Amino acid sequence: MKIGSKKYFVDTNVLVYATFEESEFYPKALQCVEKMNPDFYVISRQVVMEYISIVTSDRIYKKYLSPKKALDNMILFQEYVQLLEKEKAFDLEILKTALSLYPVSKRNIFDLNIYITMVQNGLSTIVTANEKDFRGYEKIKIMNPFKE
């Protein structure tokens, strides 16, 4: 991944894939994360919460983690990514505007929240395997580290 002066938002899936050897994306995800620098790569509280939710679930991975191990991993990930410290306060007017532009529902609301977080923090590139989740959002570039 090319590192410039701008910052990149890291989606939850990259960190999850870097956690589980049973994931088909594990080698590339681990390599990707190990190349990150917290001066250039950021996550939000939502990513932290999604990560803990996913990696502690016995429905997704056979060797799921305890909540303590999941939190320990998030602390280790801080060597590579920075938690946005000053996320903007939740604003229903911003959500209303975003929903009028991007009428999402169900689980897609969480992708919209990531989009809003990125825009509010001046971030224009997301590192993710889920290109389709972010393809329709204006001003967002997608970097998929799992593509050849």
N, C-alpha and C positions, 0 to 999 in steps of 0.2 A: 504494500500500500504506500502510495506517495504521501509524504508528510509535507505540508506547506504551512503557512502561517494561520490558516483557518482551522476551526474546530469541527469535529465530526461527532454526530450523535450515534451511539452504539445501541442497537436494538437487543432486546432480551435474548432472542434466539442465538445470537453469536456466543453469549456467555454460557447459555445452557449447553450448546453443542460442545463447547470447550471443557465442559465438566464431565460428560459421560463418554467413556471409551466405547460403549456400545452404539453410540451415534455414528452414522455413516459419515458425518461431517467432522467428527472429532479431530482428526489430524490437521485439517485445514483451519478449523476453528481455533485450536490451540496455538498453531503457528501465527494466525492472525492476531490473537490476543497478545501473545508474547512480543509482537512487534509494535504494539500500541504504547503510547506515551501519554500520561495523564495531562500533559500540557495541551494536547491536541484532541483527545478522545474523551467524551463525556457521556454520562448516563443521568437519568432522573430518578426521583423516588419511585415512580411507577415501575421502572425497570427493576429496581431492587425488589419491590413487592411481587412483581410477576415472576422474577427469578426464584424467589423463595417458594412461592406457590407451586411452580412447576417442578422444581427439583426435589421437593418433599412429597410429591404425589406418587403413590404407588400405581397409578393408572397409566403412567407414561413410560417410566424407566424401571427396569427390574431392580436395579441397585440404587433406589432413591435415597436421598439424604435425610438425616435428622435436621430439625430446624437449627440446632447449634452448628452443625457442619455447613449448612447452607449459608448462615451468617458469617462463619469463618471464611468461607470462600469469597463472599462479598468484600470482606476486609482485605483479603489477598488481591482481589481484582483491582483494588485501589492503587496498586503498583502500576497499573496499565490504563485505568480510566478514572476520571474525576467525577464525583457526584456533584451535580449542579447545586451549589450551596444556596443560591438566592433565586430559587424558582419564583416566578411571579405568582401572586395570589390568584386563586381561582376566581374567575369573573364570568358570571352568567351572560353578560352582554357579548363577550368574546365568543363564548360557546354558541350563543344564538346566531351570531354572524357566521361562524364556522359551519354550523348545521344548515344554514340557508345556502351556503356555497357547496357543501358536501353532505347531502342528506343521508347519513349513515344510521345504522341501527344495530342492535344486539352487540356482539363482541367487537364490531368495527369501531365502536365508540372509543375504545382504548387506543386504537391507531390514530383516531382524530385527536385524542388528547396528546399523543406524542407529537403530532403535527403542530398543534397549538404551542406546546412547550418549545419546540424547535424555533418556530417563528418568533415567539416572545423573547427568545435568547439569541436571536440573530444567527441561527444555525441553518445551513442549507443542504447538508449532505447527511444521509443516514446510512450506516453500515448495517446491512440486514440480509438474510436469506429470503425474506418474504417480500419480494419485489412487488407482487400484485397488491399487497396491502397499502402501498404508498404511491403507486403509479399515478393515481388520479389527482394528487395534490400538487397545486402550483408551487413553483419556487423550490421544490424539493428534488435533489439529485439522489440517486440510489447507487450505492457501492455494494455489490454483492461479492464477498470474498470467496464464495464457493463455486463461482463460475470459472470455467477454464479459460 
